[in-house]
Amino acid sequence: MQIAVPAEITGDPRADIYGHFGSAPCFVLYNSETNSYKYIDNSNQEHNHGQCQPTALLRDEEVQAVICGGMGARAVNLLNQMGIKVYVIDKPYTIEEGIQELLKGSLSELSLEGACNHHGCH
């Protein structure tokens, strides 16, 4: 499984999961089959609310799951349409911890009803 996690810095899976999906400076991609990490820059991090498009980046990387602190309904819907499930953390986690929680089945899938409707809600 290819898992994407928004991050502030590259190269350190012990860093905290970045709070806002769309404006994260980069994404950490974890491949559970090879136990390997890859880092990609979010070239779309500067945007007006509701106008971010990092979803295309993740589709191109064949991501199956995203872990985040929160996300808007539009992004959740776009990711779900691409076959990518979104999982939400309920407390601060490092990237490694979040991935382990997902692999254990401890994270809840984010629904459209649970998505954020304004900046600052996550």
N, C-alpha and C positions, 0 to 999 in steps of 0.2 A: 504494500500500500504506500502510495506517495502522499505525505501529509505536509501541508503548508502552515506556517506559523508566522504572524507578523512580528517583526523585530526592529529594534533601533540600531543595532550594530551587527555586523557580519562576523563570522568566525568564532562565536562563543555561544554554544548551546546552553550554557549556564546563565545566560542573560535572561532578564525578565521578558515575558511575552508583552509586546507593545500594546498599549490600550486601545488604539483606534485602527481598525483594519485598513481602511482606505488610505490613510496618510502615513502608514508605516514606511520608514525609509527603505526597508528591505523585507524580504521574506526568507525564512529558513525552510528548506525543503528537506524532509526526512524520508528516506526510502526504507521501509521496514524489512524488505526482503534482503537488502544488501547491508543494512545497518550503517548507511552512509548519509552524510549531510551535503547539501548544496545551498549556496546563497545567491539570491538574485535581487538586484536593485529594483525598487519600485519607481520607475520613471514617471509615474502618474501621481506621486504623493501630493503635489501642489494642485489643489482643485477647489472649486466651490462645492458647498454641501450638496450631496446627491449627484455630483458629476464625475465621481472617480470611476476609473475603469481598470483597476488591477485584476479584475476577474479574467480578462483575456490572457494576461501573463500566466495565470494559474492553469487555464485550459491548455495553453501551449506546452506546459510542463507535465501534463497528464496527471494532475493532482486529483485525488479521490476524496480528500477530507481537509477541512480548514479548522484550526483551533483559534479562538479569539475571545476577547473580553466582551465584545459586543459588536453588532453590525446592523446597518440599516436594512429595512425590508427589501429595498430594490436590489442590494447586493446579494442578500440571502436568496432572493428569487432567481437572479441571474446565475448564481453558482448552482442552485438546485436544478435549473434547466439544463446545465452542462453536466449533470450527474455528480456534482461535488456536494457532499454533505458538510454542514457547518455545525461545529460543536463549540459550546460556550463554557468558559471557566467561571467558577463562582467565587474565586479568590485569587490573589496573585500567585502565579506559578512561574518558574523558569521554563524555558523552552523544553528542556529535557523532561522536567516534571510533567508538563502538559501533555507531551507525547506519551509518556508512560501511563498517565491517567486515561488517555484515549485508548491505548492498546489494552488496558485492563477492563475497558468498558465502563469507566466511572464518570465519563462526561455525558451531559445531556445534549441532544441535538437541538439546535436553535430553530424554532418555528417562525413563520412570518408574524404570528401574533406576539411572539416574544422579542421581535427585532426592535431596535431603537428607532425613534421617530424624530430625533433632533441631536445636534452635536452636544457633547458633554454628558450623554447618558451612559457612557462606558469609559 
